[in-house]
Amino acid sequence: GGGGSYISRGAFESNPQGYFSGLHAAEKGNK
């Protein structure tokens, strides 16, 4: 696992909001 937490620079630049929303969702799921 862990691959889902990685995002390419191009993908991040094209959709930073989606990246951060996914990041926060992952943090909540780990608690």
ABEGO torsion letter per residue (X at the ends): XGAAABBBAAAAAABAAAAAAAAAAAAAAAX
